[in-house]
Amino acid sequence: MPTPGAADTERRLKADWAESAAYNAFYGGMRTTQLTGLALASIVVALAYRYVPDWLLLAWTITVLCEALWLKLVRRHYEKLGRRQRDAARQLRFARAQRPLWLFNAMFWGLTPLMLFHYMPTETALLAWLPVIAGGLGRTSYLASHLHTARMYLSVIAGALTLSVGVGLVSELYVPLGMIRWWMPVVPVLYLLLFARLIRVHYARNAESIDVLYQNKLLIQSLQAQTHAAKAAAEFRTRFLAGAAHDLKQPISALGIYAEWLGSEPQLVEELTPKILQATQAINTLFDSMFDLAKLDVRHVSIMYRGAGAVSYSGVDTKKIHTQVVSSGLRFDELSQSQS
């Protein structure tokens, strides 16, 4: 059973992974909407250039271009960090540090009607509202990937649009609309409700995808761990069987040698019988160990290679058996009487 500390760590790691996945979808979606945002900004410029003072329109255009360039650099740096697996935590910190950029974006576009539209005729100002509204709705496709950022963006742009509409009413920008102008505050309210609805829909879809990705990640990690354990167990069994085969070769070869001795020199039966019995017992012990599957565990059993002890061949012509020992793959060392 995991400890409370381990459970908290696991929850934190899962939350960080889910947030990283959300930011990945966030910046991935931003790639496809930047050109659209610039196209909508160009429509605003086309509608405003005849009415808005040149210095103000130039300042607004430069701000749009600088913001687009900065967003592109931010996205590229984020993707660069993502290509380095060891920088995952750094990538997440970088993404969190860019939140003020989205506050500025929301405030800038929310205040655009206040900055530009009161210089325009009423009909042109109403047309200029369309790219502003469309730009905000288009950003929901990637803003919704990260719910906290989306809510923050929605709050700021709601305040900015409300201020823009209120100033437009006070400055009598919409007087040519007659009594209809008093319905203007309803327009941003409906827009913000639609904005919030789109965020919820996109977020639900993205959250489901992220959850599936996380479950797949856990499954892959589990399969990799099981594959590694299976390979380790198979490798151990191979080493174990190779060591067992090597150990079996010694007593079996000894039995062959003893049998040949016994066939050629029957008078050694009393001397060779204990050795034959010892070799047979060694073979039985090895077979018992080989078929004891409980010991075939990489973490509990390790193979230890040992040399066979010296065998006394006193009274036996050792030259006669030297060829047989060497042909069996064994090493035959003859000790002097003083060593034995």
Disulfide bonds with the S-S distance in Angstrom:
none
